């Protein structure tokens, strides 16, 4: 689960320039919601251990 969490963070960082360009063009990408969901799942998985 930790690897998936780290991978999602890396994908978010890599796609940041795309998100900035899209926002300037008037389009928003919901990456923050995806990262928040993955973070919650990661925290819930660690709480069970």
mmCIF entry with sequence, helices, sheets and N, C-alpha, C, O atoms, coordinates in Angstrom:
data_MODEL
# 
_entry.id   MODEL 
# 
_entity.id                         1 
_entity.type                       polymer 
_entity.pdbx_number_of_molecules   1 
# 
_entity_poly.entity_id                      1 
_entity_poly.type                           'polypeptide(L)' 
_entity_poly.nstd_linkage                   no 
_entity_poly.nstd_monomer                   no 
_entity_poly.pdbx_seq_one_letter_code       
;(UNK)(UNK)(UNK)(UNK)(UNK)(UNK)(UNK)(UNK)(UNK)(UNK)(UNK)(UNK)(UNK)(UNK)(UNK)(UNK)
(UNK)(UNK)(UNK)(UNK)(UNK)(UNK)(UNK)(UNK)(UNK)(UNK)(UNK)(UNK)(UNK)(UNK)(UNK)(UNK)
(UNK)(UNK)(UNK)(UNK)(UNK)(UNK)(UNK)(UNK)(UNK)(UNK)(UNK)(UNK)(UNK)(UNK)(UNK)(UNK)
(UNK)
;
_entity_poly.pdbx_seq_one_letter_code_can   XXXXXXXXXXXXXXXXXXXXXXXXXXXXXXXXXXXXXXXXXXXXXXXXX 
_entity_poly.pdbx_strand_id                 A 
# 
loop_
_entity_poly_seq.entity_id 
_entity_poly_seq.num 
_entity_poly_seq.mon_id 
_entity_poly_seq.hetero 
1 1  UNK n 
1 2  UNK n 
1 3  UNK n 
1 4  UNK n 
1 5  UNK n 
1 6  UNK n 
1 7  UNK n 
1 8  UNK n 
1 9  UNK n 
1 10 UNK n 
1 11 UNK n 
1 12 UNK n 
1 13 UNK n 
1 14 UNK n 
1 15 UNK n 
1 16 UNK n 
1 17 UNK n 
1 18 UNK n 
1 19 UNK n 
1 20 UNK n 
1 21 UNK n 
1 22 UNK n 
1 23 UNK n 
1 24 UNK n 
1 25 UNK n 
1 26 UNK n 
1 27 UNK n 
1 28 UNK n 
1 29 UNK n 
1 30 UNK n 
1 31 UNK n 
1 32 UNK n 
1 33 UNK n 
1 34 UNK n 
1 35 UNK n 
1 36 UNK n 
1 37 UNK n 
1 38 UNK n 
1 39 UNK n 
1 40 UNK n 
1 41 UNK n 
1 42 UNK n 
1 43 UNK n 
1 44 UNK n 
1 45 UNK n 
1 46 UNK n 
1 47 UNK n 
1 48 UNK n 
1 49 UNK n 
# 
_struct_asym.id          A 
_struct_asym.entity_id   1 
# 
loop_
_struct_conf.conf_type_id 
_struct_conf.id 
_struct_conf.pdbx_PDB_helix_id 
_struct_conf.beg_label_comp_id 
_struct_conf.beg_label_asym_id 
_struct_conf.beg_label_seq_id 
_struct_conf.pdbx_beg_PDB_ins_code 
_struct_conf.end_label_comp_id 
_struct_conf.end_label_asym_id 
_struct_conf.end_label_seq_id 
_struct_conf.pdbx_end_PDB_ins_code 
_struct_conf.beg_auth_comp_id 
_struct_conf.beg_auth_asym_id 
_struct_conf.beg_auth_seq_id 
_struct_conf.end_auth_comp_id 
_struct_conf.end_auth_asym_id 
_struct_conf.end_auth_seq_id 
_struct_conf.pdbx_PDB_helix_class 
_struct_conf.details 
_struct_conf.pdbx_PDB_helix_length 
HELX_P HELX_P1 AA1 UNK A 2  ? UNK A 14 ? UNK A 2  UNK A 14 1 ? 13 
HELX_P HELX_P2 AA2 UNK A 16 ? UNK A 24 ? UNK A 16 UNK A 24 1 ? 9  
HELX_P HELX_P3 AA3 UNK A 31 ? UNK A 47 ? UNK A 31 UNK A 47 1 ? 17 
# 
_struct_conf_type.id          HELX_P 
_struct_conf_type.criteria    ? 
_struct_conf_type.reference   ? 
# 
loop_
_atom_site.group_PDB 
_atom_site.id 
_atom_site.type_symbol 
_atom_site.label_atom_id 
_atom_site.label_alt_id 
_atom_site.label_comp_id 
_atom_site.label_asym_id 
_atom_site.label_entity_id 
_atom_site.label_seq_id 
_atom_site.pdbx_PDB_ins_code 
_atom_site.Cartn_x 
_atom_site.Cartn_y 
_atom_site.Cartn_z 
_atom_site.occupancy 
_atom_site.B_iso_or_equiv 
_atom_site.pdbx_formal_charge 
_atom_site.auth_seq_id 
_atom_site.auth_comp_id 
_atom_site.auth_asym_id 
_atom_site.auth_atom_id 
_atom_site.pdbx_PDB_model_num 
ATOM 1   N N  . UNK A 1 1  ? 0.828   -1.190 0.000   1.00 0.00 ? 1  UNK A N  1 
ATOM 2   C CA . UNK A 1 1  ? 0.000   0.000  0.000   1.00 0.00 ? 1  UNK A CA 1 
ATOM 3   C C  . UNK A 1 1  ? 0.873   1.256  0.000   1.00 0.00 ? 1  UNK A C  1 
ATOM 4   O O  . UNK A 1 1  ? 0.532   2.257  -0.628  1.00 0.00 ? 1  UNK A O  1 
ATOM 5   N N  . UNK A 1 2  ? 2.005   1.193  0.711   1.00 0.00 ? 2  UNK A N  1 
ATOM 6   C CA . UNK A 1 2  ? 2.899   2.342  0.767   1.00 0.00 ? 2  UNK A CA 1 
ATOM 7   C C  . UNK A 1 2  ? 3.434   2.677  -0.623  1.00 0.00 ? 2  UNK A C  1 
ATOM 8   O O  . UNK A 1 2  ? 3.547   3.850  -0.980  1.00 0.00 ? 2  UNK A O  1 
ATOM 9   N N  . UNK A 1 3  ? 3.762   1.648  -1.407  1.00 0.00 ? 3  UNK A N  1 
ATOM 10  C CA . UNK A 1 3  ? 4.279   1.881  -2.760  1.00 0.00 ? 3  UNK A CA 1 
ATOM 11  C C  . UNK A 1 3  ? 3.228   2.553  -3.639  1.00 0.00 ? 3  UNK A C  1 
ATOM 12  O O  . UNK A 1 3  ? 3.553   3.442  -4.427  1.00 0.00 ? 3  UNK A O  1 
ATOM 13  N N  . UNK A 1 4  ? 1.982   2.137  -3.509  1.00 0.00 ? 4  UNK A N  1 
ATOM 14  C CA . UNK A 1 4  ? 0.899   2.759  -4.274  1.00 0.00 ? 4  UNK A CA 1 
ATOM 15  C C  . UNK A 1 4  ? 0.739   4.222  -3.882  1.00 0.00 ? 4  UNK A C  1 
ATOM 16  O O  . UNK A 1 4  ? 0.542   5.084  -4.738  1.00 0.00 ? 4  UNK A O  1 
ATOM 17  N N  . UNK A 1 5  ? 0.826   4.496  -2.587  1.00 0.00 ? 5  UNK A N  1 
ATOM 18  C CA . UNK A 1 5  ? 0.722   5.869  -2.099  1.00 0.00 ? 5  UNK A CA 1 
ATOM 19  C C  . UNK A 1 5  ? 1.859   6.720  -2.665  1.00 0.00 ? 5  UNK A C  1 
ATOM 20  O O  . UNK A 1 5  ? 1.626   7.830  -3.143  1.00 0.00 ? 5  UNK A O  1 
ATOM 21  N N  . UNK A 1 6  ? 3.078   6.207  -2.611  1.00 0.00 ? 6  UNK A N  1 
ATOM 22  C CA . UNK A 1 6  ? 4.227   6.946  -3.133  1.00 0.00 ? 6  UNK A CA 1 
ATOM 23  C C  . UNK A 1 6  ? 4.115   7.138  -4.648  1.00 0.00 ? 6  UNK A C  1 
ATOM 24  O O  . UNK A 1 6  ? 4.462   8.198  -5.169  1.00 0.00 ? 6  UNK A O  1 
ATOM 25  N N  . UNK A 1 7  ? 3.637   6.123  -5.342  1.00 0.00 ? 7  UNK A N  1 
ATOM 26  C CA . UNK A 1 7  ? 3.454   6.230  -6.789  1.00 0.00 ? 7  UNK A CA 1 
ATOM 27  C C  . UNK A 1 7  ? 2.430   7.306  -7.134  1.00 0.00 ? 7  UNK A C  1 
ATOM 28  O O  . UNK A 1 7  ? 2.622   8.068  -8.081  1.00 0.00 ? 7  UNK A O  1 
ATOM 29  N N  . UNK A 1 8  ? 1.352   7.369  -6.374  1.00 0.00 ? 8  UNK A N  1 
ATOM 30  C CA . UNK A 1 8  ? 0.330   8.380  -6.652  1.00 0.00 ? 8  UNK A CA 1 
ATOM 31  C C  . UNK A 1 8  ? 0.868   9.786  -6.394  1.00 0.00 ? 8  UNK A C  1 
ATOM 32  O O  . UNK A 1 8  ? 0.522   10.724 -7.113  1.00 0.00 ? 8  UNK A O  1 
ATOM 33  N N  . UNK A 1 9  ? 1.709   9.937  -5.376  1.00 0.00 ? 9  UNK A N  1 
ATOM 34  C CA . UNK A 1 9  ? 2.338   11.239 -5.117  1.00 0.00 ? 9  UNK A CA 1 
ATOM 35  C C  . UNK A 1 9  ? 3.247   11.612 -6.290  1.00 0.00 ? 9  UNK A C  1 
ATOM 36  O O  . UNK A 1 9  ? 3.223   12.750 -6.757  1.00 0.00 ? 9  UNK A O  1 
ATOM 37  N N  . UNK A 1 10 ? 4.041   10.662 -6.760  1.00 0.00 ? 10 UNK A N  1 
ATOM 38  C CA . UNK A 1 10 ? 4.944   10.919 -7.886  1.00 0.00 ? 10 UNK A CA 1 
ATOM 39  C C  . UNK A 1 10 ? 4.163   11.295 -9.142  1.00 0.00 ? 10 UNK A C  1 
ATOM 40  O O  . UNK A 1 10 ? 4.551   12.213 -9.863  1.00 0.00 ? 10 UNK A O  1 
ATOM 41  N N  . UNK A 1 11 ? 3.075   10.596 -9.403  1.00 0.00 ? 11 UNK A N  1 
ATOM 42  C CA . UNK A 1 11 ? 2.242   10.918 -10.572 1.00 0.00 ? 11 UNK A CA 1 
ATOM 43  C C  . UNK A 1 11 ? 1.674   12.325 -10.441 1.00 0.00 ? 11 UNK A C  1 
ATOM 44  O O  . UNK A 1 11 ? 1.614   13.071 -11.419 1.00 0.00 ? 11 UNK A O  1 
ATOM 45  N N  . UNK A 1 12 ? 1.258   12.685 -9.232  1.00 0.00 ? 12 UNK A N  1 
ATOM 46  C CA . UNK A 1 12 ? 0.747   14.032 -8.998  1.00 0.00 ? 12 UNK A CA 1 
ATOM 47  C C  . UNK A 1 12 ? 1.793   15.098 -9.267  1.00 0.00 ? 12 UNK A C  1 
ATOM 48  O O  . UNK A 1 12 ? 1.493   16.137 -9.855  1.00 0.00 ? 12 UNK A O  1 
ATOM 49  N N  . UNK A 1 13 ? 3.021   14.841 -8.836  1.00 0.00 ? 13 UNK A N  1 
ATOM 50  C CA . UNK A 1 13 ? 4.109   15.798 -9.057  1.00 0.00 ? 13 UNK A CA 1 
ATOM 51  C C  . UNK A 1 13 ? 4.438   15.898 -10.546 1.00 0.00 ? 13 UNK A C  1 
ATOM 52  O O  . UNK A 1 13 ? 4.654   16.990 -11.071 1.00 0.00 ? 13 UNK A O  1 
ATOM 53  N N  . UNK A 1 14 ? 4.475   14.761 -11.212 1.00 0.00 ? 14 UNK A N  1 
ATOM 54  C CA . UNK A 1 14 ? 4.810   14.749 -12.641 1.00 0.00 ? 14 UNK A CA 1 
ATOM 55  C C  . UNK A 1 14 ? 3.741   15.453 -13.471 1.00 0.00 ? 14 UNK A C  1 
ATOM 56  O O  . UNK A 1 14 ? 4.064   16.133 -14.445 1.00 0.00 ? 14 UNK A O  1 
ATOM 57  N N  . UNK A 1 15 ? 2.485   15.300 -13.100 1.00 0.00 ? 15 UNK A N  1 
ATOM 58  C CA . UNK A 1 15 ? 1.405   15.906 -13.880 1.00 0.00 ? 15 UNK A CA 1 
ATOM 59  C C  . UNK A 1 15 ? 1.092   17.344 -13.465 1.00 0.00 ? 15 UNK A C  1 
ATOM 60  O O  . UNK A 1 15 ? 0.190   17.967 -14.025 1.00 0.00 ? 15 UNK A O  1 
ATOM 61  N N  . UNK A 1 16 ? 1.822   17.869 -12.496 1.00 0.00 ? 16 UNK A N  1 
ATOM 62  C CA . UNK A 1 16 ? 1.574   19.238 -12.034 1.00 0.00 ? 16 UNK A CA 1 
ATOM 63  C C  . UNK A 1 16 ? 1.675   20.265 -13.165 1.00 0.00 ? 16 UNK A C  1 
ATOM 64  O O  . UNK A 1 16 ? 0.791   21.116 -13.270 1.00 0.00 ? 16 UNK A O  1 
ATOM 65  N N  . UNK A 1 17 ? 2.714   20.231 -14.022 1.00 0.00 ? 17 UNK A N  1 
ATOM 66  C CA . UNK A 1 17 ? 2.756   21.210 -15.125 1.00 0.00 ? 17 UNK A CA 1 
ATOM 67  C C  . UNK A 1 17 ? 1.542   21.112 -16.051 1.00 0.00 ? 17 UNK A C  1 
ATOM 68  O O  . UNK A 1 17 ? 1.039   22.130 -16.526 1.00 0.00 ? 17 UNK A O  1 
ATOM 69  N N  . UNK A 1 18 ? 1.076   19.898 -16.304 1.00 0.00 ? 18 UNK A N  1 
ATOM 70  C CA . UNK A 1 18 ? -0.122  19.711 -17.124 1.00 0.00 ? 18 UNK A CA 1 
ATOM 71  C C  . UNK A 1 18 ? -1.338  20.327 -16.440 1.00 0.00 ? 18 UNK A C  1 
ATOM 72  O O  . UNK A 1 18 ? -2.156  20.979 -17.090 1.00 0.00 ? 18 UNK A O  1 
ATOM 73  N N  . UNK A 1 19 ? -1.455  20.123 -15.146 1.00 0.00 ? 19 UNK A N  1 
ATOM 74  C CA . UNK A 1 19 ? -2.581  20.677 -14.401 1.00 0.00 ? 19 UNK A CA 1 
ATOM 75  C C  . UNK A 1 19 ? -2.544  22.206 -14.399 1.00 0.00 ? 19 UNK A C  1 
ATOM 76  O O  . UNK A 1 19 ? -3.583  22.855 -14.517 1.00 0.00 ? 19 UNK A O  1 
ATOM 77  N N  . UNK A 1 20 ? -1.359  22.771 -14.266 1.00 0.00 ? 20 UNK A N  1 
ATOM 78  C CA . UNK A 1 20 ? -1.229  24.235 -14.276 1.00 0.00 ? 20 UNK A CA 1 
ATOM 79  C C  . UNK A 1 20 ? -1.616  24.786 -15.651 1.00 0.00 ? 20 UNK A C  1 
ATOM 80  O O  . UNK A 1 20 ? -2.342  25.775 -15.745 1.00 0.00 ? 20 UNK A O  1 
ATOM 81  N N  . UNK A 1 21 ? -1.132  24.148 -16.705 1.00 0.00 ? 21 UNK A N  1 
ATOM 82  C CA . UNK A 1 21 ? -1.473  24.597 -18.058 1.00 0.00 ? 21 UNK A CA 1 
ATOM 83  C C  . UNK A 1 21 ? -2.968  24.453 -18.320 1.00 0.00 ? 21 UNK A C  1 
ATOM 84  O O  . UNK A 1 21 ? -3.581  25.330 -18.929 1.00 0.00 ? 21 UNK A O  1 
ATOM 85  N N  . UNK A 1 22 ? -3.550  23.359 -17.864 1.00 0.00 ? 22 UNK A N  1 
ATOM 86  C CA . UNK A 1 22 ? -4.986  23.149 -18.059 1.00 0.00 ? 22 UNK A CA 1 
ATOM 87  C C  . UNK A 1 22 ? -5.792  24.196 -17.306 1.00 0.00 ? 22 UNK A C  1 
ATOM 88  O O  . UNK A 1 22 ? -6.796  24.697 -17.814 1.00 0.00 ? 22 UNK A O  1 
ATOM 89  N N  . UNK A 1 23 ? -5.356  24.527 -16.099 1.00 0.00 ? 23 UNK A N  1 
ATOM 90  C CA . UNK A 1 23 ? -6.076  25.534 -15.306 1.00 0.00 ? 23 UNK A CA 1 
ATOM 91  C C  . UNK A 1 23 ? -6.018  26.896 -15.991 1.00 0.00 ? 23 UNK A C  1 
ATOM 92  O O  . UNK A 1 23 ? -7.009  27.626 -16.006 1.00 0.00 ? 23 UNK A O  1 
ATOM 93  N N  . UNK A 1 24 ? -4.870  27.239 -16.556 1.00 0.00 ? 24 UNK A N  1 
ATOM 94  C CA . UNK A 1 24 ? -4.755  28.512 -17.264 1.00 0.00 ? 24 UNK A CA 1 
ATOM 95  C C  . UNK A 1 24 ? -5.634  28.523 -18.511 1.00 0.00 ? 24 UNK A C  1 
ATOM 96  O O  . UNK A 1 24 ? -6.073  29.582 -18.960 1.00 0.00 ? 24 UNK A O  1 
ATOM 97  N N  . UNK A 1 25 ? -5.889  27.345 -19.065 1.00 0.00 ? 25 UNK A N  1 
ATOM 98  C CA . UNK A 1 25 ? -6.769  27.241 -20.228 1.00 0.00 ? 25 UNK A CA 1 
ATOM 99  C C  . UNK A 1 25 ? -8.238  27.183 -19.821 1.00 0.00 ? 25 UNK A C  1 
ATOM 100 O O  . UNK A 1 25 ? -9.119  27.184 -20.680 1.00 0.00 ? 25 UNK A O  1 
ATOM 101 N N  . UNK A 1 26 ? -8.506  27.134 -18.517 1.00 0.00 ? 26 UNK A N  1 
ATOM 102 C CA . UNK A 1 26 ? -9.884  27.123 -18.040 1.00 0.00 ? 26 UNK A CA 1 
ATOM 103 C C  . UNK A 1 26 ? -10.428 25.748 -17.711 1.00 0.00 ? 26 UNK A C  1 
ATOM 104 O O  . UNK A 1 26 ? -11.620 25.599 -17.441 1.00 0.00 ? 26 UNK A O  1 
ATOM 105 N N  . UNK A 1 27 ? -9.567  24.739 -17.729 1.00 0.00 ? 27 UNK A N  1 
ATOM 106 C CA . UNK A 1 27 ? -9.979  23.366 -17.424 1.00 0.00 ? 27 UNK A CA 1 
ATOM 107 C C  . UNK A 1 27 ? -9.337  22.963 -16.101 1.00 0.00 ? 27 UNK A C  1 
ATOM 108 O O  . UNK A 1 27 ? -8.147  23.198 -15.893 1.00 0.00 ? 27 UNK A O  1 
ATOM 109 N N  . UNK A 1 28 ? -10.111 22.362 -15.214 1.00 0.00 ? 28 UNK A N  1 
ATOM 110 C CA . UNK A 1 28 ? -9.536  21.913 -13.946 1.00 0.00 ? 28 UNK A CA 1 
ATOM 111 C C  . UNK A 1 28 ? -9.477  20.388 -13.912 1.00 0.00 ? 28 UNK A C  1 
ATOM 112 O O  . UNK A 1 28 ? -10.379 19.705 -14.397 1.00 0.00 ? 28 UNK A O  1 
ATOM 113 N N  . UNK A 1 29 ? -8.409  19.877 -13.336 1.00 0.00 ? 29 UNK A N  1 
ATOM 114 C CA . UNK A 1 29 ? -8.227  18.436 -13.182 1.00 0.00 ? 29 UNK A CA 1 
ATOM 115 C C  . UNK A 1 29 ? -8.380  18.088 -11.701 1.00 0.00 ? 29 UNK A C  1 
ATOM 116 O O  . UNK A 1 29 ? -7.805  18.774 -10.856 1.00 0.00 ? 29 UNK A O  1 
ATOM 117 N N  . UNK A 1 30 ? -9.133  17.049 -11.364 1.00 0.00 ? 30 UNK A N  1 
ATOM 118 C CA . UNK A 1 30 ? -9.405  16.727 -9.960  1.00 0.00 ? 30 UNK A CA 1 
ATOM 119 C C  . UNK A 1 30 ? -8.313  15.881 -9.296  1.00 0.00 ? 30 UNK A C  1 
ATOM 120 O O  . UNK A 1 30 ? -8.631  14.937 -8.573  1.00 0.00 ? 30 UNK A O  1 
ATOM 121 N N  . UNK A 1 31 ? -7.052  16.196 -9.522  1.00 0.00 ? 31 UNK A N  1 
ATOM 122 C CA . UNK A 1 31 ? -5.972  15.400 -8.945  1.00 0.00 ? 31 UNK A CA 1 
ATOM 123 C C  . UNK A 1 31 ? -5.946  15.483 -7.428  1.00 0.00 ? 31 UNK A C  1 
ATOM 124 O O  . UNK A 1 31 ? -5.612  14.501 -6.765  1.00 0.00 ? 31 UNK A O  1 
ATOM 125 N N  . UNK A 1 32 ? -6.292  16.631 -6.868  1.00 0.00 ? 32 UNK A N  1 
ATOM 126 C CA . UNK A 1 32 ? -6.259  16.767 -5.412  1.00 0.00 ? 32 UNK A CA 1 
ATOM 127 C C  . UNK A 1 32 ? -7.255  15.830 -4.746  1.00 0.00 ? 32 UNK A C  1 
ATOM 128 O O  . UNK A 1 32 ? -6.991  15.308 -3.663  1.00 0.00 ? 32 UNK A O  1 
ATOM 129 N N  . UNK A 1 33 ? -8.392  15.615 -5.384  1.00 0.00 ? 33 UNK A N  1 
ATOM 130 C CA . UNK A 1 33 ? -9.390  14.693 -4.815  1.00 0.00 ? 33 UNK A CA 1 
ATOM 131 C C  . UNK A 1 33 ? -8.889  13.260 -4.870  1.00 0.00 ? 33 UNK A C  1 
ATOM 132 O O  . UNK A 1 33 ? -9.084  12.494 -3.927  1.00 0.00 ? 33 UNK A O  1 
ATOM 133 N N  . UNK A 1 34 ? -8.243  12.894 -5.972  1.00 0.00 ? 34 UNK A N  1 
ATOM 134 C CA . UNK A 1 34 ? -7.686  11.548 -6.098  1.00 0.00 ? 34 UNK A CA 1 
ATOM 135 C C  . UNK A 1 34 ? -6.619  11.307 -5.037  1.00 0.00 ? 34 UNK A C  1 
ATOM 136 O O  . UNK A 1 34 ? -6.617  10.265 -4.383  1.00 0.00 ? 34 UNK A O  1 
ATOM 137 N N  . UNK A 1 35 ? -5.712  12.266 -4.864  1.00 0.00 ? 35 UNK A N  1 
ATOM 138 C CA . UNK A 1 35 ? -4.660  12.117 -3.865  1.00 0.00 ? 35 UNK A CA 1 
ATOM 139 C C  . UNK A 1 35 ? -5.231  12.057 -2.457  1.00 0.00 ? 35 UNK A C  1 
ATOM 140 O O  . UNK A 1 35 ? -4.733  11.302 -1.622  1.00 0.00 ? 35 UNK A O  1 
ATOM 141 N N  . UNK A 1 36 ? -6.258  12.833 -2.182  1.00 0.00 ? 36 UNK A N  1 
ATOM 142 C CA . UNK A 1 36 ? -6.881  12.803 -0.856  1.00 0.00 ? 36 UNK A CA 1 
ATOM 143 C C  . UNK A 1 36 ? -7.515  11.442 -0.582  1.00 0.00 ? 36 UNK A C  1 
ATOM 144 O O  . UNK A 1 36 ? -7.426  10.933 0.535   1.00 0.00 ? 36 UNK A O  1 
ATOM 145 N N  . UNK A 1 37 ? -8.143  10.857 -1.575  1.00 0.00 ? 37 UNK A N  1 
ATOM 146 C CA . UNK A 1 37 ? -8.756  9.526  -1.398  1.00 0.00 ? 37 UNK A CA 1 
ATOM 147 C C  . UNK A 1 37 ? -7.705  8.458  -1.159  1.00 0.00 ? 37 UNK A C  1 
ATOM 148 O O  . UNK A 1 37 ? -7.883  7.589  -0.305  1.00 0.00 ? 37 UNK A O  1 
ATOM 149 N N  . UNK A 1 38 ? -6.614  8.515  -1.905  1.00 0.00 ? 38 UNK A N  1 
ATOM 150 C CA . UNK A 1 38 ? -5.549  7.531  -1.729  1.00 0.00 ? 38 UNK A CA 1 
ATOM 151 C C  . UNK A 1 38 ? -4.895  7.703  -0.364  1.00 0.00 ? 38 UNK A C  1 
ATOM 152 O O  . UNK A 1 38 ? -4.564  6.717  0.294   1.00 0.00 ? 38 UNK A O  1 
ATOM 153 N N  . UNK A 1 39 ? -4.707  8.944  0.064   1.00 0.00 ? 39 UNK A N  1 
ATOM 154 C CA . UNK A 1 39 ? -4.131  9.195  1.385   1.00 0.00 ? 39 UNK A CA 1 
ATOM 155 C C  . UNK A 1 39 ? -5.027  8.632  2.482   1.00 0.00 ? 39 UNK A C  1 
ATOM 156 O O  . UNK A 1 39 ? -4.535  8.016  3.428   1.00 0.00 ? 39 UNK A O  1 
ATOM 157 N N  . UNK A 1 40 ? -6.329  8.837  2.365   1.00 0.00 ? 40 UNK A N  1 
ATOM 158 C CA . UNK A 1 40 ? -7.271  8.308  3.351   1.00 0.00 ? 40 UNK A CA 1 
ATOM 159 C C  . UNK A 1 40 ? -7.225  6.786  3.379   1.00 0.00 ? 40 UNK A C  1 
ATOM 160 O O  . UNK A 1 40 ? -7.229  6.187  4.455   1.00 0.00 ? 40 UNK A O  1 
ATOM 161 N N  . UNK A 1 41 ? -7.182  6.157  2.217   1.00 0.00 ? 41 UNK A N  1 
ATOM 162 C CA . UNK A 1 41 ? -7.106  4.696  2.154   1.00 0.00 ? 41 UNK A CA 1 
ATOM 163 C C  . UNK A 1 41 ? -5.815  4.194  2.786   1.00 0.00 ? 41 UNK A C  1 
ATOM 164 O O  . UNK A 1 41 ? -5.820  3.184  3.489   1.00 0.00 ? 41 UNK A O  1 
ATOM 165 N N  . UNK A 1 42 ? -4.721  4.887  2.541   1.00 0.00 ? 42 UNK A N  1 
ATOM 166 C CA . UNK A 1 42 ? -3.430  4.510  3.124   1.00 0.00 ? 42 UNK A CA 1 
ATOM 167 C C  . UNK A 1 42 ? -3.471  4.631  4.640   1.00 0.00 ? 42 UNK A C  1 
ATOM 168 O O  . UNK A 1 42 ? -3.009  3.736  5.347   1.00 0.00 ? 42 UNK A O  1 
ATOM 169 N N  . UNK A 1 43 ? -4.018  5.725  5.143   1.00 0.00 ? 43 UNK A N  1 
ATOM 170 C CA . UNK A 1 43 ? -4.107  5.920  6.592   1.00 0.00 ? 43 UNK A CA 1 
ATOM 171 C C  . UNK A 1 43 ? -5.020  4.879  7.230   1.00 0.00 ? 43 UNK A C  1 
ATOM 172 O O  . UNK A 1 43 ? -4.717  4.373  8.310   1.00 0.00 ? 43 UNK A O  1 
ATOM 173 N N  . UNK A 1 44 ? -6.128  4.554  6.580   1.00 0.00 ? 44 UNK A N  1 
ATOM 174 C CA . UNK A 1 44 ? -7.037  3.538  7.111   1.00 0.00 ? 44 UNK A CA 1 
ATOM 175 C C  . UNK A 1 44 ? -6.381  2.162  7.122   1.00 0.00 ? 44 UNK A C  1 
ATOM 176 O O  . UNK A 1 44 ? -6.593  1.384  8.052   1.00 0.00 ? 44 UNK A O  1 
ATOM 177 N N  . UNK A 1 45 ? -5.594  1.858  6.107   1.00 0.00 ? 45 UNK A N  1 
ATOM 178 C CA . UNK A 1 45 ? -4.904  0.567  6.053   1.00 0.00 ? 45 UNK A CA 1 
ATOM 179 C C  . UNK A 1 45 ? -3.867  0.469  7.162   1.00 0.00 ? 45 UNK A C  1 
ATOM 180 O O  . UNK A 1 45 ? -3.682  -0.602 7.740   1.00 0.00 ? 45 UNK A O  1 
ATOM 181 N N  . UNK A 1 46 ? -3.192  1.566  7.464   1.00 0.00 ? 46 UNK A N  1 
ATOM 182 C CA . UNK A 1 46 ? -2.192  1.561  8.531   1.00 0.00 ? 46 UNK A CA 1 
ATOM 183 C C  . UNK A 1 46 ? -2.832  1.533  9.905   1.00 0.00 ? 46 UNK A C  1 
ATOM 184 O O  . UNK A 1 46 ? -2.221  1.039  10.853  1.00 0.00 ? 46 UNK A O  1 
ATOM 185 N N  . UNK A 1 47 ? -4.034  2.043  10.039  1.00 0.00 ? 47 UNK A N  1 
ATOM 186 C CA . UNK A 1 47 ? -4.725  2.037  11.329  1.00 0.00 ? 47 UNK A CA 1 
ATOM 187 C C  . UNK A 1 47 ? -5.114  0.618  11.721  1.00 0.00 ? 47 UNK A C  1 
ATOM 188 O O  . UNK A 1 47 ? -5.228  0.311  12.907  1.00 0.00 ? 47 UNK A O  1 
ATOM 189 N N  . UNK A 1 48 ? -5.319  -0.248 10.733  1.00 0.00 ? 48 UNK A N  1 
ATOM 190 C CA . UNK A 1 48 ? -5.708  -1.632 10.998  1.00 0.00 ? 48 UNK A CA 1 
ATOM 191 C C  . UNK A 1 48 ? -4.535  -2.480 11.472  1.00 0.00 ? 48 UNK A C  1 
ATOM 192 O O  . UNK A 1 48 ? -4.748  -3.557 12.031  1.00 0.00 ? 48 UNK A O  1 
ATOM 193 N N  . UNK A 1 49 ? -3.324  -2.031 11.267  1.00 0.00 ? 49 UNK A N  1 
ATOM 194 C CA . UNK A 1 49 ? -2.145  -2.839 11.621  1.00 0.00 ? 49 UNK A CA 1 
ATOM 195 C C  . UNK A 1 49 ? -1.730  -2.633 13.036  1.00 0.00 ? 49 UNK A C  1 
ATOM 196 O O  . UNK A 1 49 ? -0.758  -3.238 13.488  1.00 0.00 ? 49 UNK A O  1 
# 
